[in-house]
Amino acid sequence: MKLVIDVSDILKEKGFSKEFSGSQPLEDIIYQGERIGLLGPVGVSGHITNTGKLLVVDADAVAKVSLQCGRCTKRYDKELKFSFTARLSKIGDPEDPDVFLYEGEVVDLKDIILEFLLLELPMRGQCSEECKGLCPYCGCDLNVEQCQCEEKVEHQEERVVDPRLLALKKALSANGEEV
């Protein structure tokens, strides 16, 4: 069931407004190379107002998503609560790309909800504040086991530098910066 609002009654006069609430099912998506799992429909409630030239939607939404931790790569669930304001018009305006288009006397909120949901995603998701992540040397999950790589590195006189970064290391060392 899609969240579609019949606006025929508020289009009749400037200033008319209408309350709405419902849920919008969304499918899992790939966003910036990561699979975003939607664990149920997005709950949305708010109101839509005719301002004369535009329709303005003010709404609150709640979504539960499944993300991948940026430290340990495990999947975790996160609830996103967010508010948004969207401006809608029947005619596109190249000067204002932030206006959503609608046709006829109904407004389908699916694309609007999806766009604002994507803006709420963390830049680098983390399953918990205490997540230790993966060892950069052997790749073991430091939340599950402690590897010996760190001890080995501490006892080495100098860390092994990727040959592609040697020129950068020399340049930084010449400037007296610690590498």
N, C-alpha and C positions, 0 to 999 in steps of 0.2 A: 504494500500500500504506500503510495507516494504522498508526500505532503504538498498538495496543490490547493491554492486559495482562490476562491471565486471572488473577484474584486468588482464585479459588475455594479454592486450597490454603492461602493465608495467612489467609483469613477464619476458618479452623477454630480458631485459637488465638492469643491475644494474644502479641505478641512475634515471631511468624513474619515472615520477610522474604524478599524475592525480588529477584534481580538482573535487569536488563533492558537491552537496547540495540537500537537500530534507527534508522530514519529516518522522518520525518513530512513528506510533501509538503504544502506550503501554497500557496495561490494568491496572486497579487498583490492588494494591498489599498489602499484609500485611507484614510490615517490623518492626521487634522488637516489635511485639504486637500491632502495630498501623496501621490503614488503611490509605494508601497513595492513594489519588484520583488523577488521571491524567486528567486534564481538556483540553484534546486535544492532538494532536500529538506533539512530540518533534522535533523542527526545528534544523537541523544540517547542517553545511557547513564546508568544509576544504579541505585537500588534503591527498593523500595516496602515499607513496614513496617506491620503491623497493631499499633496502639497500644491497641486495645480499643474505644474510641469512634470513632477515626478511622483512616484510612490516611494515611501520610505518604510523599510522594515526594521523594527527594533526587536531583537529576540535574544533569549537565553537558550543555550543548548547544553546537552550532556551526552557524551559519547564514551564508550569503553573500547579501547584499542589494544592491539597486541603489537609490541615493538621489539626490536633487537637491541640488547645492551651494547653500548659503544665500548665497554671495557672487557666484558667476558664473552660477548656474542650470544648469550642465552636470550631466549624470548621471555618477555614479561608483560603483564597487563597493566594498563594505566587508564584511570578515568580522567577525562578532560571535561572541565566545566568552563564555558566561555560565553561571552555576550558579543553580539555583533549588530552593526547598523549597515544596511545595504540600501542603495538608491537604485530605483528601477525606472526605465523609460521604454516607450514603444519605439523610439527612434534613437539610433546609435549616434554618439557624439565623439568624433575623433579627437576633440580637445579634452575629453574627460573619459579615459579608459576605465575608470572605477565605477561606471554606471552599468548595471546589468540590464539586459534586454528582456522584454516579455512580449507576448503576442496575445491578441484577443482580450478576453475578460477574465483570464486566469493567470496566476503566477505559480510556476513550479519552482519550489525552493531547493531542489536537489543540488544543482550546480553551485548555488550560493552557499549552502551549508557545507558542501565539500571544500570549497575554497577557504572558508573561514576555519574549518577544522584543520586543514593543512597548515594554516598560519599558527595554530596552537601547538603543533608538534614540537617537542624539544629538539634543539639543534643537534645535540648528541645525547641520546637517551641513555639512562643509567638505571639498572634494575634496582639498586639500592645505594644509599650514601656510603655504605660500608664495602661496596664491591671492590675487590682488589684487582680484578682484571686478569689478563693473561701474562705470563712471563714473556718478555720481549726476546728472550734467547731460545727457550725450548718450547714455548707455547702452552705450557700446562696451565690449568685453571687454578689460580692462586687462592680462590675461595674454597677449593676442595683439598688441595695438597700444597705443600711447600717444596719447591724444587731447590737444587743446590747451585743453580747458575749464579745467583747473586754473590754467594760466598766465593766462587771461582773468580768472578770478575774483580771483587775487592782485593784479592791476593795477586792479581796480575799487575805488573808494573805499569803497563799502558794498555788501554782497551784497544781491541782490534777495530780499525777504522775501515769502513767500506771504501774500496779503492776509488769509487766515483766521487767521494767527498774529500779526498786528500788535498786537493787544491784549495777547497774552502777551509780546511783545518790549517793549512799553511798560512793562508791570508789572515785568518783570525789570530793565530799565534803570533804573527809578525806585528799585529796591532796590540799585543799584550793582553788579549782577551783569553779567558779560560775556555778550553774546549773540552 
